[in-house]
Amino acid sequence: LVVLGPKKVAYADLCGSGCETAAHVLENGRMTIMMCNLEEGPPKILRFHGKEEVIPKEHVEESLIQKFPDLITQSPGFRAVYILTVDRVS
């Protein structure tokens, strides 16, 4: 996850269980990113809610690609970047 601004975050998507996230975003544009800390103390959950934009890897600008670790963007499974404009944090 990369913070792009006060209300904007991005993450690089890797192959996994299909393209359901992209399909849902294309359907209604909404998305929630959930993070959970399990390493120290009781679990803490943070959610970012908002409107999402999907950018296939072929169309991601180099300046954005450089914000992510090479381990991710050079992976054969790297397929897209999601940019979330955050409306609510819970």
C-alpha positions as CSV (number, residue, x, y, z in Angstrom):
1,L,0.0,0.0,0.0
2,V,1.3,3.4,-1.0
3,V,0.0,6.7,0.3
4,L,-0.4,9.1,-2.6
5,G,-2.0,12.0,-0.8
6,P,-4.2,13.0,2.1
7,K,-7.2,11.1,0.7
8,K,-5.6,8.8,-1.9
9,V,-3.8,5.4,-1.6
10,A,-2.7,2.8,-4.1
11,Y,-1.8,-0.8,-4.1
12,A,-0.3,-3.2,-6.6
13,D,-2.5,-6.2,-7.4
14,L,-0.9,-9.6,-7.9
15,C,-2.6,-12.7,-9.4
16,G,-4.4,-14.7,-6.8
17,S,-8.0,-15.9,-6.7
18,G,-9.1,-14.3,-10.0
19,C,-10.2,-10.8,-11.0
20,E,-13.2,-10.4,-8.7
21,T,-11.9,-7.1,-7.2
22,A,-11.5,-5.6,-10.7
23,A,-14.9,-6.9,-11.7
24,H,-16.6,-5.4,-8.6
25,V,-14.8,-2.0,-9.1
26,L,-15.9,-1.9,-12.7
27,E,-19.5,-2.7,-11.6
28,N,-19.9,0.1,-9.1
29,G,-16.5,1.8,-8.4
30,R,-16.7,1.2,-4.7
31,M,-14.0,-0.6,-2.7
32,T,-12.8,-1.2,0.9
33,I,-9.2,-1.9,1.7
34,M,-8.9,-3.7,5.0
35,M,-5.6,-4.0,7.0
36,C,-5.2,-6.0,10.2
37,N,-2.3,-6.0,12.6
38,L,-1.8,-9.4,14.0
39,E,1.9,-9.2,15.1
40,E,1.7,-7.2,18.3
41,G,-1.1,-6.9,20.9
42,P,-4.7,-7.5,20.2
43,P,-5.8,-7.4,16.5
44,K,-6.4,-3.9,15.2
45,I,-8.4,-3.5,12.0
46,L,-8.3,-0.4,9.7
47,R,-10.5,0.0,6.7
48,F,-10.3,2.6,3.9
49,H,-13.7,3.0,2.1
50,G,-14.0,4.9,-1.2
51,K,-14.1,5.1,-4.9
52,E,-11.5,3.0,-6.9
53,E,-9.8,3.2,-10.2
54,V,-8.2,0.2,-11.8
55,I,-5.1,0.7,-14.0
56,P,-3.9,-2.4,-15.9
57,K,-0.1,-2.7,-15.5
58,E,0.4,-1.8,-19.2
59,H,-1.0,1.6,-18.5
60,V,0.5,2.5,-15.1
61,E,2.8,5.5,-15.3
62,E,6.4,4.8,-14.5
63,S,6.4,7.4,-11.7
64,L,3.6,5.4,-9.9
65,I,5.3,2.0,-10.6
66,Q,8.5,3.4,-8.9
67,K,6.6,3.9,-5.6
68,F,6.2,0.1,-5.2
69,P,8.9,-2.4,-4.3
70,D,10.6,-4.1,-7.4
71,L,9.7,-7.4,-5.8
72,I,6.1,-6.7,-6.5
73,T,6.2,-4.8,-9.9
74,Q,8.7,-7.2,-11.4
75,S,6.7,-10.3,-10.3
76,P,5.1,-12.3,-13.2
77,G,1.9,-12.0,-11.2
78,F,1.8,-8.2,-11.1
79,R,-1.3,-7.2,-13.1
80,A,-2.7,-3.8,-12.0
81,V,-2.6,-0.9,-9.7
82,Y,-5.7,0.2,-7.8
83,I,-6.0,3.8,-6.7
84,L,-8.5,4.5,-4.0
85,T,-9.9,8.0,-3.2
86,V,-10.8,7.6,0.4
87,D,-14.2,8.8,1.6
88,R,-14.2,7.2,5.1
89,V,-11.8,5.5,7.4
90,S,-13.0,3.0,10.1
